[in-house]
Amino acid sequence: MPSLVPPTVLKRAASSRLQTRAYAELRRLIASGEFPAGTFLSERQLAAQLEMSKTPVHVALERLESEGFVTISAQQGIVVRGLTVEDIIDHYELREAIESYAAGRLAGRLADSQRASLEESLAQQEHALQRGDAAGLIDLDARFHLLLTSFLGNRQILATMEQLRDKIHQVIVRVTSLNARRLRESVDEHRGIAQAIVAGDAALAASRAIAHLDAGKRHVLNPQRLPA
């Protein structure tokens, strides 16, 4: 039986899927550091790498430009954009507002399943740290922050944090590159935030969330490279 869906609709749906896949993969490559700041990108080479035409890659790059991940100009072409000092300050200020609110709001209110998820996250971070799995720990670090805000059940806050997901990953990678010991400190600070939340101390949970983010910001703005 022939399809009742018009060919033009099927074509648009297929094109949309390719654009979404191109966007997700390019954003991942940038956030992970596989395409570091300053990397020049070619639509043709990216299309070949992703095994698709240049059109969905072009659309994906335009979206990434609007989100601040790349710059596109007639003079330089397409370049992966690094985080400026202003970007970092804005990023941390937004997260401090959201995450301190989340930590305070959650204090003493976690369901058993949420408490179990939190402990599992901390255990995974500790195991990754013991294995020396820096890449895995950086990913778990970003997931920890998203996990806390997901517990709120506030769709607008969660959407904002999801939008920040890859910027959070980029910032953590940058902090870690400046001070490898920060990974150990970060896990300890995560546990401190979790303990305050479980204990029901809203003020302490919020202040620890702010202190944790402020420590990361200081490492980026006033780098002191230390050995692991």
C-alpha positions, -999 to +999 in steps of 0.1 A: +000+000+000+015+034-010+023+059+017-004+085+024+023+110+035+032+135+007+068+131-005+075+168+003+066+161+040+088+130+041+116+150+026+113+178+051+112+153+080+144+136+067+161+170+063+151+180+098+165+148+113+199+153+095+200+189+107+194+177+143+220+150+140+246+174+126+239+200+153+241+174+181+274+159+168+291+192+161+281+206+195+294+174+212+327+177+193+332+213+204+321+207+240+343+177+244+374+197+233+378+175+202+374+208+182+392+232+206+388+270+205+405+284+174+399+254+152+390+263+116+361+243+103+351+234+068+315+226+058+327+202+031+350+183+055+324+182+082+298+169+057+322+142+047+330+133+083+293+131+092+284+114+059+258+139+048+254+168+024+266+203+033+231+217+037+223+202+072+258+210+083+254+246+072+221+249+091+237+233+122+266+257+121+243+287+119+225+275+150+258+269+168+269+305+159+237+319+174+245+300+206+281+313+207+300+281+199+314+292+166+319+325+147+313+327+109+327+355+089+336+361+052+372+370+063+380+341+086+355+315+077+342+292+104+361+292+137+354+275+170+348+302+195+366+302+229+350+314+261+359+350+269+363+364+304+329+380+300+313+347+289+328+330+320+316+356+344+281+356+329+280+318+329+289+315+366+266+343+377+236+326+360+245+292+374+250+306+409+215+321+409+199+289+396+219+263+415+220+280+449+182+284+446+179+247+437+201+235+465+182+255+491+149+246+477+157+209+477+170+208+513+151+183+533+127+176+505+144+148+485+124+117+478+141+084+485+147+077+448+163+112+444+185+106+474+196+073+459+203+089+425+224+116+443+244+090+462+249+070+430+262+101+412+287+108+440+298+071+441+304+072+403+325+104+407+346+088+434+352+057+413+362+078+383+385+098+404+402+066+418+406+052+383+422+085+371+394+088+345+395+126+340+372+126+310+346+104+327+348+125+358+343+158+339+312+143+323+299+131+357+306+166+371+284+182+346+257+156+351+257+162+389+247+198+384+219+189+359+207+161+383+202+185+412+182+210+391+161+182+376+149+173+411+131+206+413+105+197+387+107+232+373+106+229+335+119+264+328+149+259+351+157+225+337+154+238+301+179+266+310+203+241+325+200+218+295+208+247+273+239+254+294+249+217+294+277+219+269+289+253+282+292+237+316+312+209+301+335+234+284+340+254+316+349+222+336+374+211+309+390+245+311+392+246+349+407+211+349+433+220+323+444+248+346+445+227+378+441+190+377+437+189+415+404+207+410+387+174+402+394+161+437+382+193+452+351+194+431+340+159+442+345+168+478+324+200+473+297+181+455+295+158+485+293+187+509+264+202+489+246+169+489+251+164+526+236+198+534+206+191+512+200+157+528+204+173+562+177+198+554+200+229+559+188+252+531+211+281+539+242+258+541+232+240+509+228+273+490+260+288+503+280+256+495+266+257+459+277+293+455+312+286+471+317+256+447+309+276+416+329+306+428+359+283+433+357+271+397+353+307+385+385+318+404+405+290+388+396+302+354+400+339+360+431+337+381+448+305+368+476+289+388+487+258+369+494+230+394+505+194+388+481+166+393 
